[in-house]
Amino acid sequence: MTFPVQFTLFDEIYHWHYIFEVFAFFVGVRLYYFLKKGIEDPISDENRLWIMLGAMLGALIGSRVIAVLEDPAHIRQISFFTLYQSKTIVGGLLGGLFGVELIKKIIGVKIASGDIYVVPIIVALFIGRIGCFLMGVDEPVFGKETSFFMGMDLGDGLKRHPVALYEMIYMVLLLLFFIGIRKKELLNGDRFKLFMVLYFLYRFGIEFIKPYQPLVLNLSSIHWSALFILLYYYKFIIRIVKQL
């Protein structure tokens, strides 16, 4: 396989990345509605729509802000086009979380609302990362040079950690884990919190094998986002460790 993997349409060359991004969103939404049929949702359909809107707007803003902070040396030279093109899943999840919490306060919903989104998010992330993986070094989701047996030439002639592939494997493990605990009695909202903790813990660790740009104290914006989430959920982490 030669990276980046591309296809030709009407004599123009395109990346598969954008196809997989759209497909990930489509499958995630359809899976959400499929799973929703099997439960009695205490939140009304109208409020669910408002919550989803808050998540999308928060994700739109958060994904750009955290992505821009990944390259602090060029913040002053950033253009609207660069801002629009820049995005990261970590920022999307972080912004989406606070977008949801803000909307819930506005519409008066006090019930945890995230559990139903866990499996759709995991599946969507897996599909989206296929596109990132096929981009090779054309997408900033690759690792440092390595002699590790999974090291791959992602398009620049060097053996690198295929970070996008690692995340795909991790998403499969997370999916199996959440399927395994589906019958376990947890508080409403615990599954979403557990997903956030496990995903951001992974992103904190994997960031060290990527060629990142430090933001503060030799840590990147991804590191700080992960630390923020772990601190935000610290009471939950203490409780769930004892419970599981």
NORZI-V641443 format. One record per helix or strand of 2 or more residues. SS is the DSSP state (2 for helix, 1 for strand). FROM is the first residue (numbers start at 1). LEN is the number of residues. If there is no record, write none. Layout:
ss = [SS | SS]
from = [FROM | FROM]
len = [LEN | LEN]
//
This chain:
ss = [1 | 1 | 2 | 2 | 2 | 2 | 2 | 2 | 1 | 1 | 2 | 2 | 2 | 2]
from = [6 | 12 | 17 | 45 | 72 | 80 | 89 | 115 | 152 | 159 | 163 | 190 | 221 | 234]
len = [4 | 4 | 20 | 25 | 6 | 6 | 19 | 24 | 2 | 2 | 18 | 20 | 12 | 10]
//
